[in-house]
Amino acid sequence: MQVLGIVGHSDAGKTTLVERLTEHLSERGSVATVKHCTHPPDVDTEGKDTARHRAAGASETVALTDDGEWFATGEDRSLPATLDALAPEYDYALVEGYSDAAIPKVVLGDRDAADPVVHRADSGSEADLDAVVDAMRGRDPYVTLETLVQRVKASADEDRAGAIATFTGRVRARDGPDDPPTEFLEFERYDEVAADRMAQLRQSLESRDGVYAVALHHKTGVVEAGEDIVFVVVLAGHRGEAFRAVEDGINRLKEEVPLFKKEVTVEDEFWAHER
């Protein structure tokens, strides 16, 4: 799922740009939208922002407050948890608001916003849709473990598979009780080389007897303590084949794919390969 945030001051036309993008993208895939609210909204009331999202073609619209209240169902949910739930079902998610979120975003007007900012425009009505969409597609998709599980289940050999094994690597806050806590890790990669190595690794694992499909994903950018970093998913005939492929997959990914990790603790920051 490709995720794009739209941020700006209240008169910048954020909802207008969400409408325009939703109409544009819904011709290419399924679209969900998320609205950041400062107070309980009138969900789907005519003329309100969430209703405008749906009228433009959004298949699902979620309204969230800073307290994590989810007005689509009344449950409590954060923005990351909401995106996790949407990712397996949708091709695109447009997030209106959340200027501090670590997602690719378009900034309207002179609003301050956290990186990554992929495009700027004076207003939502004036933004160049083709430029915005190109900038969004130039970023990594939002991938979850469930996204990859669904991907391998779509294999033509799914009916011969009796096992799905997965590995999830996450940011460890500390190695021992006396260690300074890690605040976040930041990952960089050589894009073309990393993509080629990942493809070669996947093909190598899938060439094994009894292994039918493999999916791999490693996040880049800032990943905070407690968040997931890397996934390996294997669809195989039996559990032994699946377990062995998952273990080899994560070990070879760490050895063969050029990824560079910076660790930021409460006391220090450093690139792991320099230590």
PyMOL commands that set and color helices and strands:
alter all, ss='L'
color gray80, all
select helices_A, chain A and resi 14-25+49-55+79-86+129-137+145-153+158-160+191-206+239-256+272-274
alter helices_A, ss='H'
color red, helices_A
select strands_A, chain A and resi 2-7+31-37+60-65+92-96+105-108+117-121+163-170+182-189+211-218+221-224+228-236+259-265+269-271
alter strands_A, ss='S'
color yellow, strands_A
deselect
rebuild
show_as cartoon
